[in-house]
């Protein structure tokens, strides 16, 4: 069995040293697989929470390809071996990780969702000390979808009702998804408004007629759905639907590595996937 060296690279250039938080989770494993398959990146540390059954195990054992590393819970130890951290965990955990990463000058790619406005403000403060990317969805396709929604929202400002429907697996803990909320924000901003003034998250009982200029959200949770999002622009006599459906988390992982590469020559500042893809 071949041992994957963290420092192996197909070129003379040193690979980008990457740590993964939540290493034993579904997304963590997808990230680890993507890193190990990328000649310009190296997995140099893998993190999981205190008490995790995965602690001490090899993070790539599930691939049948040992990395020679161990999943650990010591944040400072892990980050001392990396120049980048990819974090798809929970808001509280991500904020704790980011604080230490900023102190150590480690750059961070954040795919975690469910942040409050206050937490987003705290993230922005750390961008004065290190470079970071915050995006509710790292998928290249989803971010292109955001751009399409921006175009559609500007053209369909009058006479169209807007509904956002999202579906995810039964284990997802926040709703609506961060991607669905971002879609609403993109649409509202394109129309010169604020999502907070237009969003309708719940309908039950005698709701009365749909209020004009609202943006409705519907949430589905079940099975192993990776992530489906559809925005419906419903007018008189026609409707336009813009959808993105994920069949695998591989797209999120590849987008995350593009984000890592984008940050390689950055020292401070907060960016998003529009910056990474040149869509701003």
RAMO-V223405 format. One record per run of one state. SS is the DSSP state (2 for helix, 1 for strand, 0 for the rest). FROM is the first residue (numbers start at 1). TO is the last residue. If there is no record, write none. Layout:
SS:FROM:TO ; SS:FROM:TO
//
This chain:
0:1:15 ; 1:16:20 ; 0:21:25 ; 2:26:36 ; 0:37:40 ; 1:41:47 ; 0:48:60 ; 2:61:63 ; 0:64:70 ; 1:71:72 ; 0:73:74 ; 2:75:79 ; 0:80:83 ; 1:84:87 ; 0:88:90 ; 2:91:104 ; 0:105:106 ; 1:107:110 ; 0:111:116 ; 2:117:126 ; 0:127:130 ; 1:131:134 ; 0:135:139 ; 2:140:155 ; 0:156:160 ; 1:161:168 ; 0:169:177 ; 2:178:190 ; 0:191:194 ; 2:195:197 ; 0:198:198 ; 1:199:200 ; 0:201:214 ; 1:215:221 ; 0:222:226 ; 1:227:234 ; 0:235:238 ; 1:239:246 ; 0:247:249 ; 2:250:263 ; 0:264:268 ; 1:269:271 ; 0:272:272 ; 2:273:277 ; 0:278:280
//
